[in-house]
Amino acid sequence: MKVSSEKLGNCQVSLKVEAEASELEKSLDEAYHRLVSRVSISGFRKGKAPRALLERHVGKDTLLSEALERLVPQLYQQAVEAE
C-alpha cells in the first residue's frame, strides 16, 4: 500500500492511497463469499454458485461495490496510522 498526503490548509489533508492488487483480490473474494450466501441462483444451492455466474447475475459493479465497502475503511485506517 502506498500512502501520500498533502496539506490543503484550514486543517484539511488530502490522502492518496494506492492498494496492492492482492489486497483488492482478497477483498473481492470475501465479497463473493458474502454475496453468494445471500443470492439465490437457479440451479445452485445458496453459497454454491460459481463466481463468474454470480458476477453475471448481480453485476460486476455490485461485487466491486461490496468489496470496496469493507476495503476502503481498512485502507483509510492504515493510511491515517501510517501518516
DSSP file (Angstrom, degrees, kcal/mol; ACC not computed):
  #  RESIDUE AA STRUCTURE BP1 BP2  ACC     N-H-->O    O-->H-N    N-H-->O    O-->H-N    TCO  KAPPA ALPHA  PHI   PSI    X-CA   Y-CA   Z-CA
    1    1 A M              0   0    0      0, 0.0     2,-0.4     0, 0.0    18,-0.2   0.000 360.0 360.0 360.0 133.6    0.0    0.0    0.0
    2    2 A K  E     -A   18   0A   0     16,-2.3    16,-2.7     2,-0.0     2,-0.4  -0.928 360.0-171.7-110.8 134.5    1.3    3.4   -0.9
    3    3 A V  E     +A   17   0A   0     -2,-0.4     2,-0.4    14,-0.2    14,-0.2  -0.987   8.5 172.2-127.8 132.6    0.2    6.5    1.0
    4    4 A S  E     -A   16   0A   0     12,-2.2    12,-3.1    -2,-0.4     2,-0.3  -0.996  11.0-162.8-135.6 145.9    0.8   10.1    0.2
    5    5 A S  E     -A   15   0A   0     -2,-0.4     2,-0.4    10,-0.2    10,-0.2  -0.932   6.2-166.3-129.3 152.6   -0.7   13.2    1.9
    6    6 A E  E     -A   14   0A   0      8,-2.1     8,-3.1    -2,-0.3     2,-0.4  -0.990  21.7-130.8-138.5 126.5   -1.0   16.8    1.0
    7    7 A K  E     -A   13   0A   0     -2,-0.4     6,-0.2     6,-0.2     3,-0.1  -0.653  20.0-175.9 -79.6 127.7   -1.9   19.6    3.4
    8    8 A L  E     -     0   0A   0      4,-2.5     5,-0.2    -2,-0.4    -1,-0.1   0.515  40.5-115.2 -99.9  -8.1   -4.7   21.7    2.0
    9    9 A G  E >  S+A   12   0A   0      3,-0.9     3,-1.4     1,-0.0    -1,-0.3  -0.225  90.4  72.4  92.7 170.5   -4.8   24.3    4.7
   10   10 A N  T 3  S-     0   0    0      1,-0.3     3,-0.1    -2,-0.1    -1,-0.0   0.869 131.1 -60.3  50.5  40.7   -7.7   25.1    7.1
   11   11 A C  T 3  S+     0   0    0      1,-0.2     2,-0.4     0, 0.0    -1,-0.3   0.788 106.3 132.0  61.0  29.9   -7.0   21.8    8.9
   12   12 A Q  E <   -A    9   0A   0     -3,-1.4    -4,-2.5     2,-0.0    -3,-0.9  -0.902  34.4-173.0-115.3 144.0   -7.6   19.8    5.8
   13   13 A V  E     -A    7   0A   0     -2,-0.4     2,-0.5    -6,-0.2    -6,-0.2  -0.998  16.0-143.6-134.8 137.8   -5.5   17.0    4.4
   14   14 A S  E     -A    6   0A   0     -8,-3.1    -8,-2.1    -2,-0.4     2,-0.4  -0.901  17.8-161.3-100.9 125.2   -5.8   15.1    1.2
   15   15 A L  E     -A    5   0A   0     -2,-0.5     2,-0.5   -10,-0.2   -10,-0.2  -0.897   6.3-165.4-107.1 134.0   -4.8   11.4    1.4
   16   16 A K  E     -A    4   0A   0    -12,-3.1   -12,-2.2    -2,-0.4     2,-0.5  -0.980  11.5-175.2-117.6 119.9   -4.0    9.4   -1.7
   17   17 A V  E     -A    3   0A   0     -2,-0.5     2,-0.6   -14,-0.2   -14,-0.2  -0.963   9.9-167.4-120.7 126.2   -4.0    5.6   -1.0
   18   18 A E  E     -A    2   0A   0    -16,-2.7   -16,-2.3    -2,-0.5     2,-0.2  -0.960  14.0-152.6-113.2 119.3   -3.0    3.0   -3.6
   19   19 A A        -     0   0    0     -2,-0.6     2,-0.1   -18,-0.2    -2,-0.0  -0.589  20.3-109.9 -89.3 150.9   -3.8   -0.6   -2.7
   20   20 A E     >  -     0   0    0     -2,-0.2     4,-1.7     1,-0.1     3,-0.4  -0.448  26.3-118.7 -72.0 151.8   -1.9   -3.6   -3.9
   21   21 A A  H  > S+     0   0    0      1,-0.2     4,-2.6     2,-0.2     5,-0.2   0.853 114.9  58.0 -60.6 -35.0   -3.7   -5.8   -6.4
   22   22 A S  H  > S+     0   0    0      1,-0.2     4,-2.2     2,-0.2    -1,-0.2   0.861 103.5  52.2 -65.9 -35.0   -3.5   -8.7   -4.0
   23   23 A E  H  > S+     0   0    0     -3,-0.4     4,-2.1     2,-0.2    -1,-0.2   0.912 111.8  46.0 -65.7 -42.3   -5.4   -6.6   -1.3
   24   24 A L  H  X S+     0   0    0     -4,-1.7     4,-2.5     2,-0.2    -2,-0.2   0.911 112.1  50.7 -67.0 -41.9   -8.2   -5.9   -3.8
   25   25 A E  H  X S+     0   0    0     -4,-2.6     4,-2.3     2,-0.2    -2,-0.2   0.904 110.1  49.9 -63.3 -41.2   -8.4   -9.5   -5.0
   26   26 A K  H  X S+     0   0    0     -4,-2.2     4,-2.2     1,-0.2    -1,-0.2   0.914 111.7  48.6 -62.1 -42.6   -8.7  -10.7   -1.4
   27   27 A S  H  X S+     0   0    0     -4,-2.1     4,-2.3     1,-0.2    -2,-0.2   0.876 109.8  52.0 -65.8 -37.7  -11.4   -8.2   -0.8
   28   28 A L  H  X S+     0   0    0     -4,-2.5     4,-2.5     2,-0.2    -2,-0.2   0.895 108.8  50.8 -65.1 -39.8  -13.2   -9.3   -3.9
   29   29 A D  H  X S+     0   0    0     -4,-2.3     4,-2.1     2,-0.2    -2,-0.2   0.916 111.1  47.9 -62.8 -43.2  -13.1  -13.0   -2.8
   30   30 A E  H  X S+     0   0    0     -4,-2.2     4,-2.0     1,-0.2    -2,-0.2   0.898 111.6  50.5 -64.2 -39.8  -14.5  -12.0    0.6
   31   31 A A  H  X S+     0   0    0     -4,-2.3     4,-2.8     2,-0.2     5,-0.2   0.895 107.7  53.9 -64.8 -40.2  -17.3  -10.0   -1.1
   32   32 A Y  H  X S+     0   0    0     -4,-2.5     4,-3.1     1,-0.2     5,-0.2   0.932 109.0  48.2 -58.0 -46.6  -18.1  -13.0   -3.4
   33   33 A H  H  X S+     0   0    0     -4,-2.1     4,-1.0     1,-0.2    -1,-0.2   0.865 113.1  47.8 -65.5 -35.9  -18.5  -15.3   -0.3
   34   34 A R  H  < S+     0   0    0     -4,-2.0     4,-0.5     2,-0.2    -1,-0.2   0.925 117.4  41.6 -68.8 -43.4  -20.8  -12.7    1.4
   35   35 A L  H >X S+     0   0    0     -4,-2.8     4,-1.6     1,-0.2     3,-1.5   0.909 108.9  56.8 -71.9 -42.2  -22.9  -12.2   -1.7
   36   36 A V  H 3< S+     0   0    0     -4,-3.1    11,-1.9     1,-0.3    12,-0.3   0.800 104.1  54.7 -64.0 -27.1  -23.2  -15.8   -2.9
   37   37 A S  T 3< S+     0   0    0     -4,-1.0    -1,-0.3    -5,-0.2    -2,-0.2   0.678 113.9  41.2 -78.4 -15.8  -24.6  -16.8    0.5
   38   38 A R  T <4 S+     0   0    0     -3,-1.5     2,-0.4    -4,-0.5    -2,-0.2   0.634 101.9  78.5-102.3 -17.3  -27.4  -14.2    0.2
   39   39 A V     <  -     0   0    0     -4,-1.6     2,-0.6     2,-0.0     8,-0.5  -0.773  66.4-144.0-102.9 136.1  -28.3  -14.6   -3.5
   40   40 A S        -     0   0    0     -2,-0.4     2,-0.5     6,-0.1     5,-0.1  -0.868  18.8-176.0 -96.9 122.5  -30.5  -17.4   -5.0
   41   41 A I    >   -     0   0    0     -2,-0.6     3,-2.1     3,-0.4    13,-0.0  -0.982  33.5-108.3-120.9 126.3  -29.4  -18.5   -8.4
   42   42 A S  T 3  S+     0   0    0     -2,-0.5     3,-0.1     1,-0.3    -2,-0.0  -0.230 103.1  21.7 -55.5 130.8  -31.5  -21.1  -10.2
   43   43 A G  T 3  S+     0   0    0      1,-0.2     2,-0.4     6,-0.0    -1,-0.3   0.354 111.5  82.5  94.1  -4.5  -29.8  -24.5  -10.4
   44   44 A F  S <  S-     0   0    0     -3,-2.1    -3,-0.4     5,-0.0    -1,-0.2  -0.977  75.9-120.6-133.2 144.7  -27.5  -23.9   -7.4
   45   45 A R    >   -     0   0    0     -2,-0.4     3,-2.2     1,-0.1     4,-0.4  -0.448  54.4 -79.0 -73.0 156.6  -27.8  -24.1   -3.7
   46   46 A K  T 3  S+     0   0    0      1,-0.3    -9,-0.2     2,-0.1    -1,-0.1  -0.343 120.5  16.8 -58.1 133.4  -27.2  -20.9   -1.7
   47   47 A G  T 3  S+     0   0    0    -11,-1.9    -1,-0.3    -8,-0.5   -10,-0.2   0.433 108.8  85.5  86.4  -0.6  -23.5  -20.4   -1.4
   48   48 A K    <   +     0   0    0     -3,-2.2    -2,-0.1   -12,-0.3    -3,-0.1   0.434  53.8 114.0-115.1  -0.7  -22.6  -22.8   -4.2
   49   49 A A  S    S-     0   0    0     -4,-0.4   -13,-0.1   -13,-0.2    -6,-0.0  -0.475  72.2-107.3 -73.7 141.8  -22.8  -20.7   -7.4
   50   50 A P     >  -     0   0    0      0, 0.0     4,-2.2     0, 0.0     3,-0.2  -0.295  26.2-115.7 -65.4 154.2  -19.5  -20.1   -9.2
   51   51 A R  H  > S+     0   0    0      1,-0.2     4,-2.7     2,-0.2     5,-0.2   0.894 113.5  54.3 -60.1 -42.7  -18.1  -16.6   -9.1
   52   52 A A  H  > S+     0   0    0      1,-0.2     4,-1.8     2,-0.2    -1,-0.2   0.887 110.0  47.7 -61.0 -38.7  -18.4  -15.9  -12.8
   53   53 A L  H  > S+     0   0    0      2,-0.2     4,-2.1     1,-0.2    -1,-0.2   0.891 110.9  50.6 -69.8 -39.6  -22.1  -16.8  -12.6
   54   54 A L  H  X>S+     0   0    0     -4,-2.2     4,-2.9     2,-0.2     5,-0.5   0.914 108.1  53.4 -62.7 -42.5  -22.7  -14.6   -9.6
   55   55 A E  H  X5S+     0   0    0     -4,-2.7     4,-1.9     1,-0.2    -2,-0.2   0.899 111.2  45.7 -59.9 -41.4  -20.9  -11.7  -11.4
   56   56 A R  H  <5S+     0   0    0     -4,-1.8    -1,-0.2    -5,-0.2    -2,-0.2   0.867 115.1  48.5 -68.2 -35.0  -23.3  -12.1  -14.4
   57   57 A H  H  <5S+     0   0    0     -4,-2.1    -2,-0.2     1,-0.1    -3,-0.2   0.932 129.3  18.0 -73.1 -47.3  -26.3  -12.4  -12.0
   58   58 A V  H  <5S-     0   0    0     -4,-2.9     4,-0.3    -5,-0.1    -3,-0.2   0.641 112.8-110.3-100.8 -17.2  -25.7   -9.4   -9.8
   59   59 A G     X< -     0   0    0     -4,-1.9     4,-1.6    -5,-0.5     3,-0.3   0.155  19.1 -98.8  97.2 144.2  -23.2   -7.5  -12.0
   60   60 A K  H  > S+     0   0    0      1,-0.2     4,-2.7     2,-0.2     5,-0.2   0.845 121.1  60.2 -64.5 -33.2  -19.5   -6.8  -11.6
   61   61 A D  H  > S+     0   0    0      1,-0.2     4,-2.7     2,-0.2    -1,-0.2   0.886 103.2  50.6 -63.0 -38.2  -20.3   -3.3  -10.2
   62   62 A T  H  > S+     0   0    0     -4,-0.3     4,-2.3    -3,-0.3    -1,-0.2   0.913 111.8  47.3 -65.5 -42.5  -22.2   -4.9   -7.3
   63   63 A L  H  X S+     0   0    0     -4,-1.6     4,-2.0     2,-0.2    -2,-0.2   0.922 114.3  46.7 -64.7 -43.9  -19.4   -7.2   -6.5
   64   64 A L  H  X S+     0   0    0     -4,-2.7     4,-2.8     2,-0.2     5,-0.2   0.904 111.6  51.5 -64.9 -41.4  -16.8   -4.4   -6.6
   65   65 A S  H  X S+     0   0    0     -4,-2.7     4,-1.9     1,-0.2    -2,-0.2   0.913 109.6  49.7 -61.4 -43.3  -19.0   -2.1   -4.5
   66   66 A E  H  X S+     0   0    0     -4,-2.3     4,-0.7     1,-0.2    -1,-0.2   0.891 112.8  47.7 -62.5 -40.0  -19.4   -4.8   -1.9
   67   67 A A  H >X S+     0   0    0     -4,-2.0     4,-2.0     1,-0.2     3,-0.8   0.925 113.1  46.5 -67.8 -44.8  -15.6   -5.3   -1.8
   68   68 A L  H 3X S+     0   0    0     -4,-2.8     4,-2.3     1,-0.2    -1,-0.2   0.786  98.6  70.9 -70.0 -27.2  -14.8   -1.6   -1.6
   69   69 A E  H 3< S+     0   0    0     -4,-1.9    -1,-0.2    -5,-0.2    -2,-0.2   0.830 114.0  26.9 -58.4 -32.3  -17.4   -1.1    1.2
   70   70 A R  H <X S+     0   0    0     -3,-0.8     4,-1.1    -4,-0.7    -2,-0.2   0.759 120.5  54.6 -99.0 -31.5  -15.1   -3.0    3.5
   71   71 A L  H  X S+     0   0    0     -4,-2.0     4,-2.6     2,-0.2     5,-0.2   0.908 100.4  57.5 -73.3 -42.2  -11.7   -2.4    1.9
   72   72 A V  H  X S+     0   0    0     -4,-2.3     4,-2.7     1,-0.2     5,-0.2   0.920 105.9  47.9 -60.2 -48.0  -11.8    1.4    1.9
   73   73 A P  H  > S+     0   0    0      0, 0.0     4,-2.3     0, 0.0    -1,-0.2   0.888 113.0  50.2 -60.7 -35.6  -12.3    1.9    5.6
   74   74 A Q  H  X S+     0   0    0     -4,-1.1     4,-2.2     2,-0.2    -2,-0.2   0.933 112.9  45.5 -65.2 -45.2   -9.5   -0.6    6.3
   75   75 A L  H  X S+     0   0    0     -4,-2.6     4,-2.5     1,-0.2    -1,-0.2   0.886 111.5  53.0 -65.7 -38.4   -7.1    1.3    4.0
   76   76 A Y  H  X S+     0   0    0     -4,-2.7     4,-2.6    -5,-0.2     5,-0.2   0.934 109.4  48.7 -61.4 -46.3   -8.1    4.6    5.4
   77   77 A Q  H  X S+     0   0    0     -4,-2.3     4,-2.1     1,-0.2    -2,-0.2   0.917 113.0  47.2 -60.5 -44.5   -7.4    3.4    8.9
   78   78 A Q  H  X S+     0   0    0     -4,-2.2     4,-1.9     1,-0.2    -1,-0.2   0.887 112.0  50.9 -64.8 -38.7   -4.0    2.1    7.9
   79   79 A A  H  X S+     0   0    0     -4,-2.5     4,-1.9     2,-0.2    -2,-0.2   0.903 109.9  49.1 -66.4 -41.7   -3.2    5.3    6.0
   80   80 A V  H  < S+     0   0    0     -4,-2.6    -1,-0.2     1,-0.2    -2,-0.2   0.904 112.5  48.1 -65.0 -41.2   -4.1    7.5    9.0
   81   81 A E  H  < S+     0   0    0     -4,-2.1    -1,-0.2    -5,-0.2    -2,-0.2   0.850 111.3  51.4 -67.2 -33.6   -1.9    5.4   11.3
   82   82 A A  H  <        0   0    0     -4,-1.9    -2,-0.2     1,-0.2    -1,-0.2   0.839 360.0 360.0 -72.6 -33.5    1.0    5.5    8.8
   83   83 A E     <        0   0    0     -4,-1.9    -1,-0.2    -5,-0.1    -2,-0.2   0.441 360.0 360.0 -88.9 360.0    0.9    9.3    8.5
